[in-house]
Amino acid sequence: QLQLVESGGGLVQPGGSLRPSCAASGSGFTLDYYAVGWFRQAPGKERGGISCISSGGGSSNYADSVKGRFTVSRDDAKKTVYLQMNSLKPEDRALYSCATRGASWGGRRPVEYDHWGQGIQVTVSS
């Protein structure tokens, strides 16, 4: 059964950086064929998609709120997807989750995704 585990969250000052990871595991599972999305949910708000990377990593997209500051990448040999977050702002504070979609590409709507990690907390504060 596919499992996703996020790591790399924490507390950072405004303007700082974090690089959360999303590690996939499961008997017989190959991450290569799946699109992976990153999502976040701030207190009192709905979960929203912030980035998606295609299978193979050739395509990616970003929400306007993070475009130019966040970069998604993947290492399929390690079954891991990364989210490099730079120039963090207090409004980036949220629970961040990754998820896979049973397709090679997709959008950023949570309903498109099948398997989810537990999520990690990111707090941006001085």
Phi and psi restraints in degrees (value plus and minus 20) as a CYANA .aco file:
   2 LEU   PHI     -90.3   -50.3
   2 LEU   PSI     113.9   153.9
   3 GLN   PHI    -148.7  -108.7
   3 GLN   PSI     120.8   160.8
   4 LEU   PHI    -140.1  -100.1
   4 LEU   PSI     112.3   152.3
   5 VAL   PHI    -150.5  -110.5
   5 VAL   PSI     100.6   140.6
   6 GLU   PHI    -110.7   -70.7
   6 GLU   PSI     130.8   170.8
   7 SER   PHI    -171.7  -131.7
   7 SER   PSI     145.9   185.9
   8 GLY   PHI      78.1   118.1
   8 GLY   PSI      -9.0    31.0
   9 GLY   PHI    -101.6   -61.6
   9 GLY   PSI    -192.6  -152.6
  10 GLY   PHI     126.9   166.9
  10 GLY   PSI    -183.6  -143.6
  11 LEU   PHI    -122.7   -82.7
  11 LEU   PSI     111.8   151.8
  12 VAL   PHI    -161.6  -121.6
  12 VAL   PSI     131.0   171.0
  13 GLN   PHI     -98.2   -58.2
  13 GLN   PSI     134.9   174.9
  14 PRO   PHI     -73.8   -33.8
  14 PRO   PSI     117.0   157.0
  15 GLY   PHI      69.5   109.5
  15 GLY   PSI     -29.3    10.7
  16 GLY   PHI    -102.5   -62.5
  16 GLY   PSI    -195.4  -155.4
  17 SER   PHI    -153.1  -113.1
  17 SER   PSI     132.4   172.4
  18 LEU   PHI    -161.4  -121.4
  18 LEU   PSI     137.7   177.7
  19 ARG   PHI    -154.9  -114.9
  19 ARG   PSI      59.4    99.4
  20 PRO   PHI     -83.5   -43.5
  20 PRO   PSI     131.0   171.0
  21 SER   PHI    -141.1  -101.1
  21 SER   PSI     134.3   174.3
  22 CYS   PHI    -149.4  -109.4
  22 CYS   PSI      86.4   126.4
  23 ALA   PHI    -121.8   -81.8
  23 ALA   PSI     110.3   150.3
  24 ALA   PHI    -124.0   -84.0
  24 ALA   PSI     123.7   163.7
  25 SER   PHI    -168.1  -128.1
  25 SER   PSI     140.6   180.6
  26 GLY   PHI     132.6   172.6
  26 GLY   PSI     122.4   162.4
  27 SER   PHI     -81.7   -41.7
  27 SER   PSI     103.2   143.2
  28 GLY   PHI      54.7    94.7
  28 GLY   PSI     -16.5    23.5
  29 PHE   PHI    -104.4   -64.4
  29 PHE   PSI     114.7   154.7
  30 THR   PHI    -141.3  -101.3
  30 THR   PSI      98.1   138.1
  31 LEU   PHI     -88.8   -48.8
  31 LEU   PSI     -44.1    -4.1
  32 ASP   PHI     -68.1   -28.1
  32 ASP   PSI     -56.0   -16.0
  33 TYR   PHI    -109.3   -69.3
  33 TYR   PSI     -19.6    20.4
  34 TYR   PHI    -132.1   -92.1
  34 TYR   PSI     119.7   159.7
  35 ALA   PHI     -94.4   -54.4
  35 ALA   PSI     127.8   167.8
  36 VAL   PHI    -147.9  -107.9
  36 VAL   PSI     113.6   153.6
  37 GLY   PHI    -136.2   -96.2
  37 GLY   PSI     133.3   173.3
  38 TRP   PHI    -133.6   -93.6
  38 TRP   PSI     119.5   159.5
  39 PHE   PHI    -155.3  -115.3
  39 PHE   PSI     141.4   181.4
  40 ARG   PHI    -165.9  -125.9
  40 ARG   PSI     132.2   172.2
  41 GLN   PHI    -155.3  -115.3
  41 GLN   PSI      94.3   134.3
  42 ALA   PHI    -106.1   -66.1
  42 ALA   PSI     137.8   177.8
  43 PRO   PHI     -74.7   -34.7
  43 PRO   PSI     108.8   148.8
  44 GLY   PHI      57.9    97.9
  44 GLY   PSI     -13.8    26.2
  45 LYS   PHI    -143.4  -103.4
  45 LYS   PSI     142.5   182.5
  46 GLU   PHI     -97.9   -57.9
  46 GLU   PSI     134.9   174.9
  47 ARG   PHI     -88.2   -48.2
  47 ARG   PSI     116.2   156.2
  48 GLY   PHI    -153.5  -113.5
  48 GLY   PSI     132.7   172.7
  49 GLY   PHI    -102.7   -62.7
  49 GLY   PSI     117.8   157.8
  50 ILE   PHI    -135.5   -95.5
  50 ILE   PSI     -43.9    -3.9
  51 SER   PHI    -181.7  -141.7
  51 SER   PSI     135.4   175.4
  52 CYS   PHI    -163.7  -123.7
  52 CYS   PSI     121.9   161.9
  53 ILE   PHI    -147.0  -107.0
  53 ILE   PSI     117.3   157.3
  54 SER   PHI     -96.2   -56.2
  54 SER   PSI     145.5   185.5
  55 SER   PHI     -80.8   -40.8
  55 SER   PSI     117.5   157.5
  56 GLY   PHI      64.3   104.3
  56 GLY   PSI     -36.6     3.4
  57 GLY   PHI      58.7    98.7
  57 GLY   PSI     -10.5    29.5
  58 GLY   PHI     -95.3   -55.3
  58 GLY   PSI     -40.0     0.0
  59 SER   PHI    -153.6  -113.6
  59 SER   PSI     128.9   168.9
  60 SER   PHI    -173.2  -133.2
  60 SER   PSI     138.5   178.5
  61 ASN   PHI    -163.6  -123.6
  61 ASN   PSI     144.5   184.5
  62 TYR   PHI    -161.8  -121.8
  62 TYR   PSI     128.6   168.6
  63 ALA   PHI     -88.8   -48.8
  63 ALA   PSI     130.7   170.7
  64 ASP   PHI     -78.1   -38.1
  64 ASP   PSI     -52.6   -12.6
  65 SER   PHI     -86.0   -46.0
  65 SER   PSI     -40.4    -0.4
  66 VAL   PHI    -140.4  -100.4
  66 VAL   PSI     -25.1    14.9
  67 LYS   PHI     -79.6   -39.6
  67 LYS   PSI     112.6   152.6
  68 GLY   PHI      68.5   108.5
  68 GLY   PSI     -33.2     6.8
  69 ARG   PHI    -134.4   -94.4
  69 ARG   PSI     -52.9   -12.9
  70 PHE   PHI    -128.7   -88.7
  70 PHE   PSI     125.3   165.3
  71 THR   PHI    -155.8  -115.8
  71 THR   PSI     106.5   146.5
  72 VAL   PHI    -119.0   -79.0
  72 VAL   PSI     122.9   162.9
  73 SER   PHI    -169.0  -129.0
  73 SER   PSI     148.2   188.2
  74 ARG   PHI    -165.0  -125.0
  74 ARG   PSI     129.6   169.6
  75 ASP   PHI    -148.3  -108.3
  75 ASP   PSI      75.5   115.5
  76 ASP   PHI     -88.0   -48.0
  76 ASP   PSI     -46.9    -6.9
  77 ALA   PHI     -82.5   -42.5
  77 ALA   PSI     -53.0   -13.0
  78 LYS   PHI    -116.6   -76.6
  78 LYS   PSI     -20.4    19.6
  79 LYS   PHI      34.0    74.0
  79 LYS   PSI      24.1    64.1
  80 THR   PHI    -155.3  -115.3
  80 THR   PSI     120.2   160.2
  81 VAL   PHI    -138.7   -98.7
  81 VAL   PSI     120.6   160.6
  82 TYR   PHI    -138.4   -98.4
  82 TYR   PSI     134.5   174.5
  83 LEU   PHI    -151.5  -111.5
  83 LEU   PSI      80.9   120.9
  84 GLN   PHI     -99.0   -59.0
  84 GLN   PSI      99.1   139.1
  85 MET   PHI    -136.2   -96.2
  85 MET   PSI      94.9   134.9
  86 ASN   PHI    -134.5   -94.5
  86 ASN   PSI     144.2   184.2
  87 SER   PHI      29.8    69.8
  87 SER   PSI      28.3    68.3
  88 LEU   PHI     -86.7   -46.7
  88 LEU   PSI     124.7   164.7
  89 LYS   PHI    -139.4   -99.4
  89 LYS   PSI     138.4   178.4
  90 PRO   PHI     -75.3   -35.3
  90 PRO   PSI     -53.1   -13.1
  91 GLU   PHI     -93.4   -53.4
  91 GLU   PSI     -25.2    14.8
  92 ASP   PHI    -102.5   -62.5
  92 ASP   PSI     -24.9    15.1
  93 ARG   PHI     -81.2   -41.2
  93 ARG   PSI     105.3   145.3
  94 ALA   PHI    -196.5  -156.5
  94 ALA   PSI     151.9   191.9
  95 LEU   PHI    -109.2   -69.2
  95 LEU   PSI     101.1   141.1
  96 TYR   PHI    -123.5   -83.5
  96 TYR   PSI     113.6   153.6
  97 SER   PHI    -152.4  -112.4
  97 SER   PSI     132.3   172.3
  98 CYS   PHI    -134.1   -94.1
  98 CYS   PSI     139.8   179.8
  99 ALA   PHI    -175.3  -135.3
  99 ALA   PSI     133.1   173.1
 100 THR   PHI    -128.8   -88.8
 100 THR   PSI     132.3   172.3
 101 ARG   PHI    -141.8  -101.8
 101 ARG   PSI     117.6   157.6
 102 GLY   PHI     -95.0   -55.0
 102 GLY   PSI      32.9    72.9
 103 ALA   PHI    -181.4  -141.4
 103 ALA   PSI     146.0   186.0
 104 SER   PHI    -101.0   -61.0
 104 SER   PSI     -35.1     4.9
 105 TRP   PHI    -173.6  -133.6
 105 TRP   PSI     138.0   178.0
 106 GLY   PHI    -190.9  -150.9
 106 GLY   PSI    -196.1  -156.1
 107 GLY   PHI    -119.2   -79.2
 107 GLY   PSI    -171.7  -131.7
 108 ARG   PHI    -138.7   -98.7
 108 ARG   PSI      -3.9    36.1
 109 ARG   PHI    -102.4   -62.4
 109 ARG   PSI     107.7   147.7
 110 PRO   PHI     -74.2   -34.2
 110 PRO   PSI     -52.2   -12.2
 111 VAL   PHI     -86.7   -46.7
 111 VAL   PSI     -36.5     3.5
 112 GLU   PHI     -97.4   -57.4
 112 GLU   PSI     -32.5     7.5
 113 TYR   PHI    -126.3   -86.3
 113 TYR   PSI     125.5   165.5
 114 ASP   PHI    -122.1   -82.1
 114 ASP   PSI     -65.1   -25.1
 115 HIS   PHI    -138.4   -98.4
 115 HIS   PSI     117.1   157.1
 116 TRP   PHI    -147.6  -107.6
 116 TRP   PSI     127.2   167.2
 117 GLY   PHI    -104.1   -64.1
 117 GLY   PSI     155.3   195.3
 118 GLN   PHI     -96.5   -56.5
 118 GLN   PSI     -47.0    -7.0
 119 GLY   PHI      79.5   119.5
 119 GLY   PSI     136.1   176.1
 120 ILE   PHI    -153.6  -113.6
 120 ILE   PSI     130.3   170.3
 121 GLN   PHI    -110.5   -70.5
 121 GLN   PSI     114.1   154.1
 122 VAL   PHI    -140.8  -100.8
 122 VAL   PSI     105.0   145.0
 123 THR   PHI    -144.1  -104.1
 123 THR   PSI     109.6   149.6
 124 VAL   PHI    -136.6   -96.6
 124 VAL   PSI      90.5   130.5
 125 SER   PHI    -178.3  -138.3
 125 SER   PSI     127.6   167.6
